[in-house]
Amino acid sequence: MNNISSDRRADVTPHAAALIEGLRDIGYSLETAVSDIIDNSITAGAHRVHVLTETYSGEPYIAILDDGIGMSEDELVAAMRPGSKNPLSNREAPDLGRFGLGMKSASFSQCRRLTVVSRKAGRTCAAIWDLDEVATRNEWAVQLPSDTGGIPAIDRLGPVGTLVVWQKLERLAGGYTDNPAKRAEVINQRISESEWHLRLVFHRFMETANPLRILLNGRIFRPLDPFAQKNPATIADPEEKLVIGGRQIEIQSFTLPHHKQIGKADWDDIGGPDGHLRSQGFYLYRGKRLILYGTWFGLCRQSELTKLSRVRIDIPNSMDADWKIDVKKSSAQLPPVVRDRLRKVIERIQVGSKRTYSKRGSKLVDSERLPMWIRIQAGGEIRYRPNIEHPIFADFVNGIPVELRRGFFNCIALIGASLPIETLHADMAGAAEQIVPDRVDEDTLVQAVQSILSVLLSSGNDIQKIMSMMKDVDPFRSAWDDTRRIIEATIKLRGKK
């Protein structure tokens, strides 16, 4: 066996300029980068985190300021060291760190100059990574300025806390380095787009009895609960616990309310920029911090009928390696030992989501609910066909000459055969809640109501039953106030006769 101790060795310390530039391209977005900085604030026990921006000046900056416990100079220098902590080391439960790379790699992904100022026990210290200087000197060395007076937002730092400042934002400028107004517009747009992400990722810290407050230029963020737990129509299943190697995973599934049972603003907010179809699935939390969402981990497909299904998974920070949590804390992989358990969870919760939609949809084709369309399922196919026995059609047919009836029914059949299946499928897959029934004018509504009343009253149905049937189907449902007014006027007129 070779005696390794006698072998020659060569120094392969990485070139600072090359490696630190490589850290810029791990794959952070602005929102994941800001999230990584806020992780450090939470670990430091902060109660308020301010995101401060100045984008219109000649030297724009983004700053993240907290009121955490702060750092001494030795602690700050250690924190500025890339790879400041072994990812295999045990961390305390509130510690949201992972590799000891977060603050540096997140910051470098957005800027070329990172300044950190911290105040603890009445002493203030500062350290600066300037990538232009690293490129020149090729040294693993940070600046330790003795004068912090010129650092942006330094006047906002309290008795304790930490200030992180990003300058030289060339990656956020969108190429408009020589156009300050356009550059500011681009940066501000990016910052605005990050708000939804921050409200979602840290919502559980913002909902506690002693909540974390995140503010953007003085405006406080509202937490965004992706499970709409305050809505009484949300269905929450009992929490399940799964113990693996002495470590506990908590799983709870939710079925969101149908979009008719929630305000449009809240519905859009919960769905986010990608919509509810893309937001269904597992929501993985590490130490109550959201890591990954909107995925079924390949266990099933995202579909319109399951888009109300969401599953919260809580794991401790001691399971990072099992779930392959990445540096950015924005992706993970499902451990095989958990896969079978989650597959059973999916089978159960999908039933709830499908039931929510199917229950409403069944009313539209229920023979007791005056369906304008009938659903026919046979031979592995599903067809929708106009219901020619509907009272409106029946009343109309009775009023036209016999020789015209064949042509009328042919027209109705052509309407059914021309249903735009592909377009409906595309719209349903993209934004089903935006599909609404067409409105009818007063004359059409009056004729429809009077036709139904004429047929159903003559068949011995009482008015309350008729109104109950009409209230569940369009066009009456979507114009119910007008429909009820017309019914009352028609009944009153019939009574006088």
C-alpha positions as CSV (number, residue, x, y, z in Angstrom):
1,M,0.0,0.0,0.0
2,N,1.3,3.5,-0.9
3,N,2.7,5.6,1.9
4,I,0.8,8.8,1.3
5,S,2.7,10.8,4.0
6,S,5.9,10.4,1.9
7,D,4.3,11.7,-1.3
8,R,5.2,15.2,-2.6
9,R,2.5,17.8,-2.3
10,A,1.5,20.9,-4.3
11,D,-0.4,23.9,-3.2
12,V,-3.7,24.2,-5.1
13,T,-5.2,27.1,-3.2
14,P,-7.7,28.5,-5.6
15,H,-7.1,31.8,-7.3
16,A,-9.2,34.4,-5.5
17,A,-10.1,36.4,-8.6
18,A,-11.3,33.3,-10.5
19,L,-13.2,31.5,-7.7
20,I,-14.9,34.5,-6.3
21,E,-16.2,35.4,-9.8
22,G,-17.4,31.8,-10.1
23,L,-19.5,32.3,-6.9
24,R,-21.5,34.9,-8.8
25,D,-23.0,32.3,-11.1
26,I,-24.5,29.7,-8.7
27,G,-28.0,30.7,-9.9
28,Y,-29.4,33.2,-7.5
29,S,-32.3,35.5,-8.5
30,L,-32.7,38.8,-6.8
31,E,-35.5,37.4,-4.5
32,T,-33.5,34.3,-3.5
33,A,-30.5,36.5,-2.8
34,V,-32.4,38.9,-0.6
35,S,-34.0,35.9,1.1
36,D,-30.5,34.5,1.9
37,I,-29.5,37.7,3.6
38,I,-32.8,37.8,5.6
39,D,-32.0,34.2,6.8
40,N,-29.0,35.6,8.6
41,S,-31.1,38.3,10.2
42,I,-33.6,35.7,11.5
43,T,-30.7,33.5,12.8
44,A,-29.4,36.6,14.6
45,G,-32.8,37.0,16.3
46,A,-33.9,40.1,14.4
47,H,-37.5,41.3,14.8
48,R,-37.4,43.9,12.0
49,V,-35.7,43.7,8.7
50,H,-35.6,46.8,6.4
51,V,-34.9,46.5,2.7
52,L,-33.7,50.0,1.7
53,T,-33.1,51.1,-1.9
54,E,-31.6,54.1,-3.7
55,T,-31.8,53.5,-7.4
56,Y,-31.8,57.0,-8.9
57,S,-28.4,58.3,-7.7
58,G,-25.2,57.9,-9.6
59,E,-24.2,55.1,-7.3
60,P,-27.4,53.0,-6.6
61,Y,-27.5,50.5,-3.8
62,I,-29.7,48.0,-2.1
63,A,-29.3,47.6,1.7
64,I,-30.8,45.0,4.2
65,L,-30.8,46.3,7.7
66,D,-31.8,44.3,10.8
67,D,-31.9,44.7,14.6
68,G,-30.4,41.3,15.4
69,I,-27.6,40.7,18.0
70,G,-24.9,42.0,15.7
71,M,-21.3,40.8,15.4
72,S,-17.9,41.6,16.8
73,E,-15.1,42.3,14.3
74,D,-13.8,38.7,14.6
75,E,-17.3,37.3,14.0
76,L,-17.7,39.6,11.1
77,V,-14.5,38.6,9.5
78,A,-15.4,35.0,9.9
79,A,-18.8,35.7,8.4
80,M,-17.2,37.3,5.3
81,R,-15.1,34.2,4.7
82,P,-16.5,32.0,1.9
83,G,-17.4,28.6,3.4
84,S,-17.4,30.0,6.9
85,K,-19.1,26.8,8.3
86,N,-19.0,23.2,7.5
87,P,-22.5,22.1,6.1
88,L,-22.1,18.8,8.0
89,S,-21.8,20.6,11.4
90,N,-24.8,20.5,13.7
91,R,-26.8,23.8,13.8
92,E,-29.1,25.1,16.4
93,A,-32.8,24.9,15.5
94,P,-33.3,28.6,14.6
95,D,-30.1,28.6,12.4
96,L,-31.2,29.0,8.8
97,G,-27.7,28.7,7.4
98,R,-26.4,25.9,5.3
99,F,-22.9,26.1,3.8
100,G,-21.5,29.3,5.2
101,L,-21.6,30.7,1.6
102,G,-25.0,32.3,1.6
103,M,-24.3,36.0,2.4
104,K,-21.3,36.1,0.1
105,S,-22.6,34.1,-2.9
106,A,-26.0,35.7,-2.7
107,S,-24.5,39.2,-2.6
108,F,-21.9,38.6,-5.3
109,S,-24.7,37.3,-7.6
110,Q,-26.2,40.8,-7.5
111,C,-23.3,43.2,-6.9
112,R,-19.6,43.7,-7.2
113,R,-19.2,45.5,-3.9
114,L,-20.4,44.0,-0.6
115,T,-20.2,46.0,2.6
116,V,-21.3,44.7,6.0
117,V,-21.5,46.9,9.1
118,S,-22.4,45.4,12.4
119,R,-22.9,46.8,15.9
120,K,-22.6,44.8,19.1
121,A,-21.9,45.7,22.7
122,G,-21.5,49.4,21.8
123,R,-18.8,48.7,19.1
124,T,-19.2,49.1,15.4
125,C,-17.1,47.2,12.8
126,A,-17.2,47.0,9.0
127,A,-15.8,44.8,6.3
128,I,-15.9,45.1,2.5
129,W,-15.5,42.7,-0.4
130,D,-14.8,44.6,-3.6
131,L,-14.6,42.2,-6.5
132,D,-12.7,44.8,-8.7
133,E,-10.0,45.0,-6.0
134,V,-9.9,41.2,-5.7
135,A,-9.4,41.0,-9.5
136,T,-6.5,43.4,-9.2
137,R,-4.8,41.9,-6.1
138,N,-5.9,38.2,-6.4
139,E,-6.0,38.0,-2.6
140,W,-8.5,36.4,-0.2
141,A,-8.7,39.6,1.8
142,V,-11.4,42.0,2.9
143,Q,-11.1,45.7,3.6
144,L,-11.7,46.7,7.3
145,P,-12.5,50.4,7.0
146,S,-11.9,52.5,10.2
147,D,-14.3,55.2,9.0
148,T,-17.9,54.0,8.3
149,G,-19.4,57.5,7.8
150,G,-19.7,57.3,4.1
151,I,-21.4,53.9,4.0
152,P,-25.0,54.1,2.6
153,A,-27.8,53.8,5.2
154,I,-25.3,53.7,8.1
155,D,-27.4,56.3,9.9
156,R,-30.3,53.7,10.1
157,L,-28.2,51.2,12.1
158,G,-29.5,51.0,15.7
159,P,-27.7,50.2,19.0
160,V,-27.4,46.5,17.8
161,G,-27.8,45.0,14.4
162,T,-26.3,44.4,11.0
163,L,-26.3,46.4,7.8
164,V,-25.6,44.7,4.4
165,V,-25.1,47.0,1.5
166,W,-24.9,46.0,-2.2
167,Q,-23.2,48.5,-4.6
168,K,-22.0,48.3,-8.2
169,L,-25.2,46.6,-9.2
170,E,-24.2,46.1,-12.8
171,R,-26.1,42.8,-13.1
172,L,-29.4,44.4,-12.0
173,A,-29.0,47.4,-14.3
174,G,-30.3,45.4,-17.4
175,G,-27.5,46.9,-19.5
176,Y,-28.5,50.5,-18.8
177,T,-25.3,51.5,-17.1
178,D,-25.2,54.8,-19.0
179,N,-28.9,55.6,-18.6
180,P,-29.6,56.3,-14.9
181,A,-33.4,56.8,-15.4
182,K,-33.8,53.5,-17.3
183,R,-31.5,51.7,-14.9
184,A,-33.5,52.9,-11.9
185,E,-36.7,51.7,-13.6
186,V,-35.3,48.2,-14.3
187,I,-33.9,47.8,-10.7
188,N,-37.1,49.0,-9.2
189,Q,-39.1,46.6,-11.3
190,R,-37.0,43.7,-10.1
191,I,-37.3,44.8,-6.5
192,S,-41.1,45.0,-6.8
193,E,-41.3,41.6,-8.3
194,S,-39.4,40.2,-5.3
195,E,-42.0,41.3,-2.8
196,W,-44.4,38.4,-3.4
197,H,-41.5,35.9,-3.0
198,L,-40.4,37.4,0.4
199,R,-44.0,37.5,1.7
200,L,-44.3,33.8,0.9
201,V,-41.0,32.5,2.0
202,F,-41.0,34.1,5.4
203,H,-44.8,34.1,6.0
204,R,-44.6,31.8,9.1
205,F,-42.1,34.1,10.8
206,M,-44.4,37.0,10.1
207,E,-47.5,35.3,11.6
208,T,-46.1,34.4,15.0
209,A,-47.1,36.1,18.3
210,N,-43.8,38.0,18.2
211,P,-43.7,38.5,14.4
212,L,-40.8,39.3,12.2
213,R,-41.5,42.5,10.3
214,I,-40.1,43.0,6.8
215,L,-40.3,46.4,5.3
216,L,-39.4,47.8,1.9
217,N,-38.5,51.5,2.2
218,G,-40.7,51.8,5.2
219,R,-43.7,49.9,3.8
220,I,-44.4,46.8,5.8
221,F,-45.0,43.4,4.0
222,R,-48.2,41.4,4.7
223,P,-47.5,37.7,5.2
224,L,-48.7,35.4,2.4
225,D,-50.2,32.1,3.7
226,P,-50.3,29.8,0.6
227,F,-52.8,27.6,2.4
228,A,-55.4,30.3,3.0
229,Q,-55.9,29.0,6.6
230,K,-58.0,31.9,7.7
231,N,-60.6,31.2,5.0
232,P,-63.4,29.1,6.5
233,A,-63.8,27.2,3.2
234,T,-60.2,25.8,3.4
235,I,-60.0,22.1,4.2
236,A,-57.1,21.2,6.5
237,D,-56.4,17.5,7.1
238,P,-54.9,16.3,10.4
239,E,-51.2,16.7,10.7
240,E,-49.1,13.5,10.2
241,K,-45.7,12.8,11.6
242,L,-43.0,10.7,10.1
243,V,-39.9,9.8,12.0
244,I,-36.7,8.9,10.1
245,G,-33.5,8.2,11.9
246,G,-34.8,9.9,15.0
247,R,-35.7,13.1,13.1
248,Q,-39.3,14.1,12.7
249,I,-41.0,15.2,9.5
250,E,-44.4,16.8,9.7
251,I,-46.9,16.7,6.9
252,Q,-50.2,18.4,6.5
253,S,-52.4,18.7,3.4
254,F,-54.8,21.4,2.5
255,T,-57.5,21.9,-0.1
256,L,-58.0,25.6,-1.0
257,P,-61.4,27.1,-1.4
258,H,-62.9,27.2,-4.9
259,H,-62.2,30.6,-6.4
260,K,-65.9,31.5,-6.0
261,Q,-65.4,31.2,-2.2
262,I,-62.5,33.6,-1.9
263,G,-62.1,37.3,-2.9
264,K,-60.4,37.8,-6.3
265,A,-57.5,39.9,-4.8
266,D,-56.8,37.1,-2.3
267,W,-57.2,34.4,-4.9
268,D,-54.7,36.1,-7.3
269,D,-52.3,36.8,-4.4
270,I,-52.2,33.2,-3.3
271,G,-51.8,32.0,-6.9
272,G,-48.9,34.3,-7.4
273,P,-47.3,35.3,-10.7
274,D,-47.5,31.8,-12.1
275,G,-51.1,31.1,-11.2
276,H,-52.7,28.3,-9.2
277,L,-52.0,25.6,-11.7
278,R,-48.2,26.1,-11.2
279,S,-48.5,26.6,-7.4
280,Q,-50.2,23.3,-6.5
281,G,-48.2,20.6,-4.8
282,F,-45.7,20.3,-2.0
283,Y,-44.5,23.2,0.1
284,L,-41.2,22.2,1.7
285,Y,-40.2,24.2,4.9
286,R,-36.9,23.9,6.6
287,G,-37.1,25.5,10.1
288,K,-40.4,27.2,9.0
289,R,-38.6,28.9,6.2
290,L,-40.0,27.9,2.7
291,I,-37.5,26.2,0.6
292,L,-39.4,24.9,-2.4
293,Y,-43.0,25.0,-3.6
294,G,-45.2,24.2,-6.5
295,T,-43.9,20.7,-7.2
296,W,-45.2,17.1,-6.9
297,F,-41.6,15.8,-6.9
298,G,-42.6,13.7,-10.0
299,L,-45.2,11.7,-8.0
300,C,-48.1,13.0,-10.2
301,R,-48.8,15.7,-12.8
302,Q,-50.1,19.2,-12.2
303,S,-53.6,19.3,-13.4
304,E,-56.6,21.7,-13.3
305,L,-58.6,19.4,-11.1
306,T,-55.8,19.2,-8.5
307,K,-54.7,22.8,-8.5
308,L,-56.4,23.4,-5.1
309,S,-54.2,20.7,-3.4
310,R,-51.2,21.9,-1.4
311,V,-49.2,19.9,1.1
312,R,-47.0,21.5,3.8
313,I,-43.8,19.5,4.7
314,D,-41.7,20.6,7.7
315,I,-38.2,19.2,8.0
316,P,-35.5,20.1,10.6
317,N,-32.2,21.7,9.5
318,S,-30.5,18.4,10.4
319,M,-32.0,16.8,7.3
320,D,-30.4,19.1,4.7
321,A,-28.2,16.3,3.3
322,D,-31.1,13.9,3.1
323,W,-33.2,16.4,1.1
324,K,-30.1,17.7,-0.9
325,I,-30.9,21.4,0.0
326,D,-28.8,23.5,-2.3
327,V,-26.7,26.6,-1.5
328,K,-29.5,29.0,-2.5
329,K,-32.0,27.1,-0.3
330,S,-34.4,27.2,-3.2
331,S,-34.3,23.5,-4.4
332,A,-34.4,20.1,-2.9
333,Q,-34.8,16.4,-3.8
334,L,-37.3,13.9,-2.3
335,P,-35.6,11.2,-0.2
336,P,-36.6,7.7,-1.4
337,V,-37.7,6.8,2.2
338,V,-40.3,9.5,2.2
339,R,-41.6,8.9,-1.4
340,D,-44.0,6.1,-0.6
341,R,-45.5,8.0,2.3
342,L,-46.1,11.1,0.2
343,R,-47.6,9.1,-2.6
344,K,-50.4,8.0,-0.2
345,V,-50.9,11.6,0.9
346,I,-51.2,12.7,-2.8
347,E,-53.9,10.0,-3.4
348,R,-55.9,11.2,-0.5
349,I,-55.7,15.0,-1.0
350,Q,-56.3,14.8,-4.7
351,V,-59.8,13.5,-4.0
352,G,-60.6,16.6,-2.0
353,S,-59.4,19.0,-4.7
354,K,-61.2,17.1,-7.4
355,R,-64.4,16.9,-5.3
356,T,-64.4,20.7,-4.8
357,Y,-64.5,21.2,-8.6
358,S,-66.6,18.2,-9.4
359,K,-69.2,19.1,-6.9
360,R,-69.8,22.4,-8.6
361,G,-69.5,21.0,-12.1
362,S,-72.0,18.2,-11.4
363,K,-74.7,20.8,-10.7
364,L,-74.3,22.1,-14.3
365,V,-75.2,18.7,-15.7
366,D,-77.5,17.3,-13.0
367,S,-80.8,16.4,-14.6
368,E,-82.6,18.0,-11.7
369,R,-80.9,21.3,-12.2
370,L,-82.1,22.4,-15.7
371,P,-78.8,21.8,-17.5
372,M,-78.4,23.6,-20.8
373,W,-75.7,21.1,-21.6
374,I,-75.7,17.3,-20.9
375,R,-72.6,15.3,-20.3
376,I,-72.2,12.0,-22.1
377,Q,-69.4,9.6,-21.2
378,A,-69.0,6.4,-23.2
379,G,-66.2,4.5,-25.0
380,G,-63.5,6.3,-23.1
381,E,-64.8,9.7,-24.4
382,I,-66.6,12.5,-22.8
383,R,-68.9,14.7,-24.9
384,Y,-71.0,17.7,-24.1
385,R,-74.2,18.3,-26.0
386,P,-77.0,21.0,-25.8
387,N,-79.9,19.7,-23.9
388,I,-82.8,19.8,-26.5
389,E,-85.3,18.9,-23.7
390,H,-84.5,22.1,-21.8
391,P,-87.6,24.1,-21.1
392,I,-86.3,27.1,-23.1
393,F,-85.9,25.0,-26.2
394,A,-89.2,23.1,-25.6
395,D,-91.1,26.3,-25.2
396,F,-89.5,27.8,-28.4
397,V,-90.2,24.7,-30.5
398,N,-93.9,24.7,-29.5
399,G,-94.2,28.2,-30.9
400,I,-92.7,27.6,-34.4
401,P,-94.2,25.8,-37.4
402,V,-93.6,22.1,-37.6
403,E,-91.6,22.5,-40.9
404,L,-89.0,24.7,-39.2
405,R,-88.4,22.5,-36.2
406,R,-85.9,20.2,-38.1
407,G,-83.8,23.2,-39.0
408,F,-83.9,24.5,-35.5
409,F,-82.6,21.2,-34.0
410,N,-79.9,20.9,-36.6
411,C,-78.7,24.4,-35.6
412,I,-78.6,23.3,-32.0
413,A,-76.7,20.1,-32.9
414,L,-74.1,22.2,-34.9
415,I,-73.5,24.4,-31.9
416,G,-72.7,21.3,-29.8
417,A,-70.5,19.8,-32.4
418,S,-68.6,23.1,-32.7
419,L,-67.6,23.4,-29.1
420,P,-64.0,24.8,-29.1
421,I,-62.5,21.9,-27.2
422,E,-58.8,22.9,-27.8
423,T,-59.3,26.5,-26.9
424,L,-61.2,25.6,-23.8
425,H,-58.5,23.1,-22.8
426,A,-55.8,25.7,-23.2
427,D,-57.7,28.4,-21.2
428,M,-58.6,25.9,-18.5
429,A,-55.0,24.9,-18.1
430,G,-53.8,28.4,-17.9
431,A,-56.4,30.4,-15.9
432,A,-59.7,28.5,-15.4
433,E,-60.9,31.1,-12.9
434,Q,-60.9,33.8,-15.7
435,I,-63.4,31.9,-17.7
436,V,-66.9,33.3,-17.1
437,P,-70.3,32.8,-18.7
438,D,-71.3,35.4,-21.3
439,R,-73.8,38.0,-20.2
440,V,-77.2,38.2,-21.8
441,D,-79.3,41.3,-22.3
442,E,-82.5,42.0,-20.5
443,D,-84.8,40.9,-23.4
444,T,-83.0,37.5,-23.6
445,L,-83.1,37.0,-19.9
446,V,-86.8,37.8,-19.7
447,Q,-87.7,35.4,-22.5
448,A,-85.6,32.6,-20.9
449,V,-87.2,33.1,-17.5
450,Q,-90.7,33.3,-18.8
451,S,-90.2,30.1,-21.0
452,I,-88.9,28.1,-18.0
453,L,-91.7,29.3,-15.7
454,S,-94.3,28.5,-18.4
455,V,-93.1,24.9,-18.9
456,L,-92.3,24.0,-15.3
457,L,-95.3,25.6,-13.7
458,S,-97.6,23.8,-16.1
459,S,-95.8,20.5,-15.1
460,G,-96.9,21.0,-11.5
461,N,-93.6,22.3,-10.0
462,D,-93.9,24.9,-7.2
463,I,-92.2,28.3,-7.6
464,Q,-89.6,27.7,-4.8
465,K,-88.4,24.5,-6.4
466,I,-88.1,26.3,-9.8
467,M,-86.1,29.2,-8.3
468,S,-83.8,26.7,-6.5
469,M,-83.1,25.0,-9.8
470,M,-82.5,28.2,-11.7
471,K,-80.2,29.7,-9.1
472,D,-77.6,27.0,-9.7
473,V,-77.2,27.4,-13.5
474,D,-76.2,30.1,-15.9
475,P,-77.3,32.5,-17.2
476,F,-79.5,32.9,-14.2
477,R,-76.9,32.2,-11.5
478,S,-74.6,35.0,-12.7
479,A,-77.5,37.5,-13.0
480,W,-79.5,36.2,-10.1
481,D,-80.8,39.6,-8.8
482,D,-82.2,40.4,-12.3
483,T,-83.6,36.9,-12.6
484,R,-85.4,37.0,-9.3
485,R,-86.9,40.4,-10.2
486,I,-88.2,39.0,-13.5
487,I,-89.6,35.9,-11.8
488,E,-91.5,38.0,-9.3
489,A,-92.8,40.3,-12.0
490,T,-93.9,37.3,-14.1
491,I,-95.7,35.6,-11.2
492,K,-97.4,38.8,-10.3
493,L,-98.6,39.3,-13.8
494,R,-99.8,35.6,-14.0
495,G,-101.7,36.1,-10.8
496,K,-103.6,39.1,-12.2
497,K,-104.6,37.1,-15.2
